[in-house]
Every structure is written in C-alpha cells, then in structure tokens.
Amino acid sequence: MDSDKCCCKQSANCCNSSPCIRTLSPDWGLSDILGMIRVRLGFGRMSYGMEPGLYAMGSPTPESPVLVTANYKLTVDVLRRELRGRDLWILVLDTANINVWCAAGKGSFGTAELAKRIETTRLAEIVTHRRLILPQLGAPGVAAHKVMSQTRFHVVYGPVRAKDIPEFLDNGQKATPQMRRVTFPLGERLVLTPVELRQQFRPALILILALGFAPVVLLGWNRGMCNHGLRGVVCGGACWLAGCLLGPVLLPWLPGRAFWLKGAFLGAALAAGLALAGVVQGLLPALGGALWLGAGVSFLLMNFTGCATFTSQSGVKQEMKAIPAQIAAGTLGLVLWSTNWWL
C-alpha cells in the first residue's frame, strides 16, 4: 500500500500551495495479510490504523467519486481490495483506529470529524462535484443536513458491504434493497470468534485451573478428588468454548433476543448434556452446574454484542443489567457444584 506519498512529507510548506494527497494501491502485500491475521486474533487491534486524510486510488479526476471511511486499517484494506481497477478518492476520517460501525456509535465517525476532514484536505479544491459516499453503517454518527450546511457537500449513503460498492457506483450511486439489508451470517460470525477465544482465554484458564485444583487442595490428593478436578476442567473448558465459539455459531437459533439470555439457555443446555454424559454426577452438582455454566456462557456471549451489527449502545446497556444476576447464579452454582466433593 503506497500510503506515504504525500506532498506534506516532501516539504513543510507544500500544503500551503497545494492539497495533501496520498496514493492508495488496491494490492495487498505480505504485511497487509499478516496484519489482518494479527488483528483477527485480537493482537494490536487498537493501534492498527492509518493516517487520516485524502487518498487517491488509480488516476482519479475532479469528477471521480469520493468515498468516506474510517482509519481502521483493516476497513481500508477491505475497501481498496473491492475497488480494484477504479479511479476514485477515499477520504479517511480519524476514528482512533476503530471501524465504521463502532466509531459511528461512539461519535468519532461523525459530523464534526467529517466536516473537519473536508476542510483540512481542501477537498472542495480537488473535486468539482459536491457528493460524498458514506457507508450505511456510519449513518448513526453523521447528520447529513449539518454536513450540507457546514461544507456544502451532499451525503449519499452507500451499501452495507464493500463488495457491493462497484455495482452501486455502476448503478448511478443507487443501492438495491439487498444492498441495504444488514445481516450477520455464519461466515461473518466465525471470523470474529478467534478474537473472543483469545481475549477470554486467560480468565477461562484461571477458572479451569481453580476448578481442577480446588478439590485436591481443599480435601487432599486422592483418586476421588482428582476425578472431581478433572470434571471441573472439562466443564470449564466447555464453558469457554460454548461462550466464545458455539454461542456465536448458534446465535440465530438460540431462544430470546438478548445475548445474555441466549447464553444462559446455551449454558444450561450444556450442563444438561454434561450431566447426561456422566461428567456431572448428583442432583445438587447438576443443578449447580446448570447455574454456573449458564452464568458463565451468558457472560461470555454477552461480550459478543460488540461484534454484532444489530446491537446498539442502548442494547448493550440493557445487557449489562444482567451482570448482578450472573454473579449471583455463578456463585450459588459453584457452591452447589462443590457439594459432591464433600459427600
């Protein structure tokens, strides 16, 4: 990606006479691929950004379209890959390295930043038209009428997905109903699960070790306590995988709308399956397992609200109200779970 070719980096006074324009290649290099893998695994996501400003793809003219996006590098990478062979301008906003949808909710992909970037890049001197194409998921952060009054640029909302932009441009910048539809299919959910698995691995490992060693430490090293510990390890690992992987996979089919409720149902079902398989033995431990597994999977799946395109800030706040119940159910469940150690 040739993003460093900017007049401002060639001369300190250059931008006083001409706008600063960087170039953007549609081709992915090895560093782009490795960077994508790294952030998909959750490493350095908050620092994976690029310089805000105006970028030229291909050989744009003053009549070429202007697309607006966030400075999260993975977002820009996907956009430039889908626009291969096109001549256009890309206006990158400073969203603190956050993707469009999340940044729109936080306000960094917003009216003020868009107006500021139009002014600092001197976009009005570069293009003859006054149309900006914004991603549809950025709409919550941008007031189109205010952008018009402040900059005289007209906002047009493009498709939800970058892959539909070429057809959108060829169709006179008109989106079909399918382009406007926000979905969250299995493939998109699976792409996000490595981040959840990695981020929750450490707390899950602590829980697994605690469940594994607690009966041995409290009641002594013998075969019975080792078996109890092994059951705890199995259940703890199942909780982690269910909340971070199985829950996202089964998301559309789990009952309820709230993520915490979906997770609680999945955790209880998991406990029932482990009891039937003989991993959990006894009535009280089985009931305890249903409580703490339900609470654990509920909490883990609730974290997935930050990945789903059909949640909102108000929805997340509603989800957070379930935390006291999760703590209570988890605590009571672990107490009941441990009764089998003493009996």
Residue, then its C-alpha position, 0 to 999 in steps of 0.5 A: m500500500d503506497s500510503d506515504k506519498c504525500c506532498c506534506k512529507q516532501s516539504a513543510n510548506c507544500c500544503n500551503s500551495s497545494p492539497c495533501i494527497r496520498t496514493l492508495s494501491p488496491d494490492w495487498g502485500l505480505s504485511d497487509i495479510l499478516g496484519m489482518i491475521r494479527v488483528r483477527l486474533g485480537f493482537g494490536r487491534m487498537s493501534y492498527g490504523m492509518e493516517p487520516g486524510l485524502y487518498a487517491m486510488g488509480s488516476p482519479t479526476p475532479e469528477s471521480p467519486v469520493l468515498v468516506t471511511a474510517n482509519y481502521k486499517l483493516t476497513v481500508d484494506v477491505l475497501r481498496r481490495e473491492l475497488r480494484g481497477r477504479d479511479l476514485w478518492i477515499l477520504v479517511l476520517d480519524t476514528a482512533n483506529i476503530n471501524v465504521w460501525c463502532a466509531a459511528g456509535k461512539g461519535s468519532f465517525g461523525t459530523a464534526e470529524l467529517a466536516k473537519r476532514i473536508e476542510t483540512t484536505r481542501l477537498a472542495e479544491i480537488v473535486t468539482h462535484r459536491r457528493l460524498i459516499l458514506p457507508q450505511l453503517g456510519a449513518p448513526g454518527v453523521a447528520a447529513h443536513k449539518v454536513m450540507s450546511q457546514t461544507r456544502f457537500h451532499v451525503v449519499y449513503g452507500p451499501v452495507r458491504a464493500k463488495d457491493i460498492p462497484e455495482f452501486l457506483d455502476n448503478g448511478q450511486k443507487a443501492t438495491p434493497q439487498m444492498r441495504r439489508v444488514t445481516f450477520p451470517l455464519g461466515e461473518r460470525l466465525v471470523l470474529t470468534p478467534v478474537e473472543l477465544r483469545q481475549q477470554f482465554r486467560p480468565a477461562l484458564i484461571l477458572i479451569l485451573a481453580l476448578g481442577f485444583a480446588p478439590v485436591v487442595l481443599l480435601g487432599w490428593n486422592r483418586g476421588m478428588c482428582n476425578h472431581g478436578l478433572r470434571g471441573v476442567v472439562c466443564g470449564g473448558a466447555c464453558w469457554l468454548a460454548g461462550c466464545l465459539l458455539g454461542p456465536v455459531l448458534l446465535p440465530w437459533l438460540p431462544g430470546r433476543a438478548f445475548w445474555l439470555k441466549g447464553a444462559f439457555l446455551g449454558a444450561a443446555l450444556a450442563a444438561g448434556l454434561a450431566l447426561a454424559g456422566v461428567v456431572q454426577g448428583l442432583l445438587p452438582a447438576l443443578g449447580g452446574a446448570l447455574w454456573l455454566g449458564a452464568g458463565v456462557s451468558f457472560l461470555l456471549m454477552n461480550f459478543t454484542g460488540c461484534a454484532t451489527f444489530t446491537s446498539q449502545s442502548g442494547v448493550k446497556q440493557e445487557m449489562k443489567a444482567i451482570p448482578a444476576q450472573i454473579a449471583a447464579g455463578t456463585l450459588g452454582l459453584v457452591l452447589w457444584s462443590t457439594n459432591w466433593w464433600l459427600 
